[in-house]
Amino acid sequence: MIVTTTTSLEGRPVKQYLGVVTGEVIVGANLFRDIFASITDLVGGRSGKYEEVLSRARKEAIAEMQAEATSLGGNAVIGVDIDYEVLGQNGSMLMVSVSGTAVSV
């Protein structure tokens, strides 16, 4: 399935617009990851564990959106928007939400 942030696909005209599709994933922060990330922040560098969690959440949200598009008969999602939000007390959870338009090309 083609997933793109653009509103059209070059050389592949949209045959049918099927509707807005979404995917949402909420992940909780782990105490040990938080401690490790704090140390990384103090000494500099990237927080690989958080990056892994963020990447996994984004991929899961996109897969959920693709599944919804497939159920509508789509073979592509255009105009995709990816958003990240911090939720919960003390920012203990991260939400990744994606949305786009399911189409048939």
Summary of the structure (lengths in Angstrom):
residues: 105
radius of gyration: 17.0
end to end distance: 10.4
largest distance: 53.3
contacts: 306
relative contact order: 0.33
helix: 38%
strand: 37%
